[in-house]
């Protein structure tokens, strides 16, 4: 049984029929049928579609954890109103939510199917466009810094790509915890943004050796926590400046996705450095689904209860004025491919958002 608001028969969606390279050449804007939610699923009418670097995988067809069949509608994240609710979750109808699209696809459309376990209600007091920018970066930063690394006041943390979506969220969250923040970015303008967000030390990695600076400013001790959402390009030097018993958060591979599938991750560097390597995967599942995914893929999903705790904590910080999303660009639905290209080419800061009428 599905409860729903009045719905159109068709919707606009950006679709991929053949794997490609350039978003503008690969994505096609088409009219397709509005999907219906199954049990435990929501149909979300999008107000804002936040773009993520991982969306590019659904365009190139490369380096994906799970490769979907073509044609596919990319897009992993959406913010909007629940227009239809499947069996067991009928009480979500009409709620304002941020959500992850089913199997991290389907978000580049006017309506998207989203599992309720990865959907979170967002209060009306948080206005647009901020409401559309709060999910993925802040949940990732919280999961890494608080849940996995247990970052505490007075500790030091190195945050890479500090002017990006998750990096800017991590800077704000770390400062709210009372940590000292070292942040890296690739241009002087982005370095300045890191400072404005609260970074105690901001480093332009294009012309400075961040590891040498970190070691010098920590009396050759290094940082307690590394927030690495970049991967191969920074990993070796980041380990060089991680402290004894430091927690290395491995959560992204933006510099080279091929590195994500290496069979062995420098075990000697981990042991010789006396480091703790922490994997961070932002994916939620309930008690019924989590063991299924563990058996099938060997992955450990976060509980939906943890997700609700994180969302509540983020909203509290927004209310206190301790965090505010950095929104670097807002574009219309028709401009989505070009906006995604700018994100890929590192021409943006913070979050890149797509708005729908």
N, C-alpha and C positions, 0 to 999 in steps of 0.2 A: 504494500500500500504506500503510495507516494502522495504527500501534500504539496501543493504548488500554487504559486501566484499565476496570473494570466501570462502566457508565454507565446512568443512568435513561433512559427514553424521552422524558420531558418535564421541563420546568424552569419556574420562575417568572421572569417578566421584566416590567419596566415598559415599556409600549408607548404610542406616540403614533399615533392614527388620524386626527386632524385637528389642524392647527396651532392653537395657542392662546397664552395669555398666562400664566396661573397654572399652575405645575407640578401642584398638587393637583387641578386641574380637567381638565388635559390628559392626564396620565399615567394609564394603566390597568394594574393588576396582573393578568397573565394567565398561563395555562399554555400553553406552546408547545413544539414539538419541540426537542430538543437538537441543535444544528447539528454538522456534521462538518467537520474541517479538510481543506483542499486541500493540494496540494504547497507546501512551505515555510511551512505554517501550523500553529498550535498551538490546541488547545482548552483553555482555562484555567478550572478550577473556582475560582470567586472565594472568597477569604476576606475580603478587604476591597475595597470599591469607593470610591476617592477621588473626590470631586466637584470639578468644575472649572467656572469661569464660562462656558467655551465650550460646556458641555453644554446651556445654555439655548437655544442656536441650534437644536438639534434638537427643541426644544419649540415655539418661535415660528415656525420656518421662515424666519427673517430673517437677512440678513447672513452667510450661509454661503458658504464658498469653493466647496463642491460640495454641492448640495441632493439629499438622498436621496429615494427614493420612499416613500410611505406604504403601510402602516404601518411605523414604524421604532422600534427600540429605541435610545434615546440612550445616552450613556456612552462616554467616550473612554479611560478608564484602569482598570486592574484589577490586583490582586495576589492570587496564589494558586498552585495546583499544576497542572502540566500533566497533564491527564487523557487527552488523545489528541494524537498527533503525526502530521502528514501526511508524505507522501513526501519523502525527503531530509533530514528533521529528526527521524527516529525516536529519536535518542539524547537528545532533550529530554524524553522521557516521564518523569514523576515529579518533574521539577525544580521548585523553588520560584522563582517569577519575579515581576517587575513587568513590565507590558506595556501597550502601546497597542493598543486594539481596532482591528479592520480598518476602515479609512476613518473612524476616530474615532467609530464607532457600535457599539452592541451590548453596551456595558459594564454597563448596568443590568439584569443578569441573573445567574442562578446559574452559567451557563457562557457564555464568550465566545470568539469566534474572533479570534486575534491573529497577525499576521505575525511570523515569527521574527526578522526584521530589527529590529523594534521591541520585542523582548522581551529581558530581561536577568536572568540568574540572580542571586539575592540570598542571601547566606550565612545559614545557620541561626542564627548568633550574633547577628544583628540581630533582636530580638524583635518580635512584634506589640505594639502597633499601628505602631511606628516603621517597620517594613519596608513597610507599606502607604502611607507618606507620602513616600517618598524619590524617586520617579521624576520626575514632570513638573516640579515647581518647581526641583529641584536640577539636573536636566539643562538646563533653560532658563537658570538663573542661570549655570551653568558655560559653556554655549555662548555666552552673551552676554558675560560679564565676562572669561573667559579666552580662548576661541577667537576671538571677534570683536573685543573691545576690547583684549585683551592687557593687562589691568589689572596694575599692578606695585606693589610695596611703596613707600609714601611718596606715592602718588598719591591724589587725592580723587575720590569718587564720590557722586552723588546718586541715591538709591533711592526711588522712589515706591511708595506702598501698602506700606510696610515691615512692617506687621503682617499682611499677607496671606500666602498660601502661597508664591508666588514671591518676594515682597519679603522675607519673613523668611529664606528660603533665601539670597537675594542678600546680605543683611547679614552672615550668618554666613560665607559664602564670601569676601566682600570683606575681612572682618577677618582671616580665615585667611591672606590674601595680604599683609597688612600695610598695607592702604589706610585712609585716613581716610574715614569714612562719614557723610554727611548723609542722614537718612531723613525721609520725610513720612508722616503718618497723619491720620485724620479725627476722632479723639476723644482726649481726654487719656489714657484707658486704653490705647488703641492706641499712643500716643506713648510711654508708659511701657514697654510691651512692646518697642518698638524699642530703647529704652535698655538694657533687660535683655539683649537679644540682642547688644549691643555697639556700637550706633550712637554715634558721638562727639557728634553733634548730632541731636536729634529735634525735628521741627517739626509743629505742628498746623496743617494747611493750611486748616482751617475758619475760623480767626481770625488767622492770621499769613501774611504774604507770604513764601513760602519763598525766592523768588529774591533778595529784598532781604537776607535773613539770610545766604544763601550768599555773596552778593557781599561783604557786610560782613566776613564771617569768612574770606574768601580774599583780602582786600585788593584787591577789585574785579577779581580775576583770573578767578574762576569755577572750576568743577570740571572735572577731566580726563575724566570719564565720567558720562553720564546713563543710568540704567536706567529706561526709560519703558515700563511695562506698563499705563499708564492711557490715554494718547492725547490726544485733543482738549482735555480740560479743563486739562491741564498743559503742553502742548507749547510754546506761545509763551513762557511765562515760564521754562520749562526751558532753552530756547535762549538766553534773555537771560542766564542764569548758567552757560553752558557756556564753558570756556576756549578760547583760541586752540589750534587743532589738537585740540580735544576730540572725543571719540567719543560720538556720540548713538545709543544702542541703542533702536531702535523694534521692540518685540516684543509689544505688546498695545494694545487699543483698548477697555478696559473702560468708559470714561466715555461713549463714543458709537460704537457699531459702524459707523454710517454713515460716519464719518470714515475708516474703513479703505479705502473704495472711492473716495475722492477721486482724480480723474485726475492732479492735480498737487500735489506737496507743497512748498509755499513755497520755491521754488528760490532766491529772493533772500535769504531768511533763512539758507540754507545757505552761499551764497557770501559774503555780507556778514559772517557770523560766523566764516568760516574753519573750518567744522566738517566732521567726517566723519560722515555719516549711515549707520548700519549696520542693515540689516534682519536680524531674527533669527526664523527659522522652525524650530521643533522638530519635525522630521519626518525619519525615517530611511529609507534605501533602499540596496539593494545595487548592485553595478556593472551588473547587468542591467536593473534597474528605473529607476535614476536618469536615464539618457538618454531613456527613454520618457516620463517625467514632464516632462523639460525640453522635449521636442518638442511634447507635447500641451498643456502649460499654461504653459511658460516659467518654471517654478519650479526652484530649485536645492535638492535635498534633501541632508541630511547623510549621510555614509557610515555604514553600520552599524559599521564599524571604529572610527570616532570615537565612536560611542555606547558601545562597549565600553570604550574608554579613559576616557570620562567616568564610566561606572558604577564602574570600578575606582578612579578617583580619589575619587569620593564615598564609597565603602566605606572607603577608607583614612582619610579625614577623620573618618568616624564612629568608626572604631577608635581614632583619636587623641583623640577627645573634642572635636574642633574644630567639628563640626556636629551638631545634633540637631533633628529635625523638630519644629516647633510644631504641636501637634494641639489645635485649639480645640473640637472637638465630635466625638463618636462616637455614631451612631444606628443603630438596627436597620433591616433591609431594608424593613419595612413603613412606616417613617417617612421614606423617601427623598424623596418630594415636598416635605414640609415642611422638611427639612434643606436642600434645594436652594433653596427660597424664602428661607430665612434667609441663605444665601450670597449670593443675588442682592441682598438688601436690606441688605447690609453689616453684618449683625448678628453676624458671626463673626470669629474671628482664626485665622491659620494655616490648617491643613488641616481640611476637614470630611470625615470618613470614615464609610462605611456598612459595618457588619459583618454577616456571614452565619454561621449556625450551622454 
